[in-house]
Amino acid sequence: TVTNAGVVTGVAAGTATFTFTQTSTGCSRTTSSVTVNALPTVIITGSSSICAGLTTTLSPTTGGTWSSSNTAVATVTNAGAVTGVGAGTATFTFIQTSTGCSRTTSSVTVNALPTVTAPSSVCIGSTGTLSPTTGGTWSSSNTAVATVTNAGVVTGVAAGSVTFTFTQTSTGC
C-alpha cells in the first residue's frame, strides 16, 4: 500500500509499482518495481520455559543473525542455541542476511535454580536435614551411601560421598 505522502508499506511478498498523479496537471508517472521481501519464519523449536544454565533452540539455524532482548536473562548464538542466564523473560530477533528482514519470537521464560543447603556430613544411622523441605522432590546420587526423603531428611547408610538433587515442582529446575 502507499499513502498520498508516498509512504509505502509492504503487505505481502512480491513486487509492485506505484503511480503518482499530479493534481494540478493530471500528469502521472509510475515507479520501477519495488520488491517486498517475506519476513523470516521464526520458531521456538525447544521449550519456551527453561532453567538458568540450561538451553533451548530456535529456528532458523542458518541464514542470518540472532540477538537477545535481554542478555542478563538469556543469550543466543547465530545457530539459534539459547542459554538461560538468570530469571526472567526474553525474546529473540532473527535478521535474515539475504533480505535484511527481521522477526521476533514470542517470550522464553528462564527460571532461577532453587537454592539448596546440606550438612557437610552425617554419621551412619544418623539423620540430617537438607533445605528446602517442601516444594519439590529430593534424590540421592547413591542410596547405598545415603537416602533422602522429599522432606529433605538424609539418613547415612554407609561410609562414602553422595550428592543430593532437589527438583522444584513449580519450575522443574
C-alpha positions in Angstrom: 0.0 0.0 0.0 1.0 3.6 -0.4 -0.2 6.8 1.2 -0.5 10.2 -0.6 2.6 11.2 1.3 4.5 8.5 -0.5 4.9 6.1 2.5 5.0 2.5 1.2 4.0 -0.4 3.5 4.8 -4.0 2.5 1.8 -6.2 2.9 2.9 -9.5 1.3 5.9 -10.8 -0.6 6.1 -9.8 -4.3 6.7 -6.7 -6.5 4.6 -3.6 -7.0 4.8 -0.4 -8.9 3.4 3.0 -7.7 1.8 5.7 -9.8 1.9 9.4 -8.8 -0.7 11.7 -10.4 0.0 15.4 -10.1 -3.2 17.1 -9.1 -2.6 20.4 -10.9 -1.8 18.9 -14.3 -3.3 15.4 -14.2 0.1 14.1 -15.4 1.3 10.8 -13.9 4.4 8.7 -13.6 5.0 5.2 -12.4 7.9 3.9 -10.4 10.1 1.0 -11.3 9.2 -2.3 -9.5 9.6 -2.3 -5.7 10.3 -5.7 -4.2 8.6 -6.7 -0.9 10.5 -9.5 0.9 8.8 -12.0 3.0 9.5 -12.0 6.8 11.6 -14.9 8.0 9.7 -17.6 9.9 11.0 -17.9 13.4 10.0 -20.7 15.8 11.0 -21.7 19.3 11.8 -25.4 18.5 12.7 -26.3 22.0 11.0 -25.5 25.3 9.7 -22.0 25.9 10.5 -22.4 29.6 13.9 -23.4 30.8 16.1 -23.2 33.9 19.1 -21.0 34.3 22.1 -22.8 32.9 20.1 -24.9 30.5 19.4 -24.5 26.8 16.6 -24.4 24.3 16.6 -24.0 20.5 15.3 -21.6 17.9 14.8 -21.9 14.1 16.2 -21.0 11.7 19.7 -22.1 12.5 21.4 -20.6 9.4 21.0 -17.6 7.1 21.1 -14.7 9.5 21.9 -13.5 12.9 20.1 -13.9 16.3 20.0 -11.4 19.1 18.5 -11.4 22.6 16.3 -8.7 24.1 17.9 -9.3 27.5 21.3 -11.0 27.7 21.1 -10.9 31.5 18.2 -13.4 31.1 19.3 -15.5 28.1 21.9 -15.4 25.4 21.6 -16.8 21.9 24.1 -18.0 19.2 23.6 -17.4 15.5 22.8 -21.1 15.3 19.7 -20.5 17.5 21.0 -22.1 20.7 19.6 -20.2 23.7 21.2 -20.5 27.2 19.4 -19.4 30.3 21.4 -16.9 32.4 19.1 -15.5 35.0 15.4 -15.5 36.0 13.1 -13.5 33.7 11.8 -13.5 30.1 13.5 -12.7 26.8 12.6 -12.6 23.2 14.9 -13.2 20.3 15.2 -11.4 16.9 16.4 -13.0 13.8 17.8 -10.8 10.9 17.9 -12.6 7.6 21.2 -11.9 5.8 19.8 -12.1 2.3 17.0 -9.6 2.8 17.7 -7.7 6.0 14.1 -8.5 7.1 13.7 -9.4 10.8 11.2 -11.1 13.0 11.0 -11.6 16.8 10.0 -14.8 18.7 7.5 -15.0 21.5 8.9 -14.9 25.0 11.2 -17.6 26.5 11.0 -17.8 30.3 14.1 -18.6 32.3 13.5 -19.9 35.8 16.0 -19.5 38.6 17.7 -22.5 40.1 16.4 -23.4 43.6 18.7 -22.6 46.5 19.7 -25.7 48.4 21.7 -26.3 51.6 23.0 -29.5 53.1 25.0 -30.6 56.1 28.7 -31.3 55.3 28.4 -34.8 56.8 26.2 -37.3 58.7 27.1 -40.5 60.5 25.9 -43.9 59.5 22.5 -44.4 61.0 22.1 -40.7 61.8 20.0 -38.1 60.0 20.5 -34.6 58.8 18.1 -32.2 57.0 18.5 -30.6 53.6 16.8 -27.4 52.6 14.3 -26.8 51.1 12.0 -29.2 52.9 8.9 -28.6 50.7 8.1 -27.6 47.1 9.8 -30.4 45.2 11.5 -33.8 45.3 14.9 -34.8 46.5 17.0 -37.7 45.1 20.3 -39.3 46.2 23.2 -40.0 43.8 23.9 -43.2 45.7 21.3 -44.7 48.0 23.8 -47.3 49.2 25.6 -44.4 51.0 22.7 -42.1 52.0 19.0 -41.9 51.4 16.8 -38.8 51.4 13.1 -38.2 51.7 11.2 -35.5 49.9 11.1 -33.6 53.2 14.9 -33.4 52.9 15.7 -35.9 55.7 19.0 -37.6 54.9 19.9 -40.9 56.5 23.5 -42.1 56.4 23.7 -45.8 55.3 27.4 -46.4 54.6 30.7 -44.5 54.5 31.3 -42.5 51.3 30.3 -39.4 49.4 27.0 -38.6 47.9 25.2 -35.7 46.3 21.5 -34.8 46.5 19.4 -33.2 43.8 16.3 -31.1 44.5 13.8 -30.7 41.7 11.4 -27.8 42.2 7.8 -28.8 41.3 6.7 -25.4 40.0 9.5 -24.9 37.5 11.2 -28.3 37.0 14.5 -26.7 37.9 
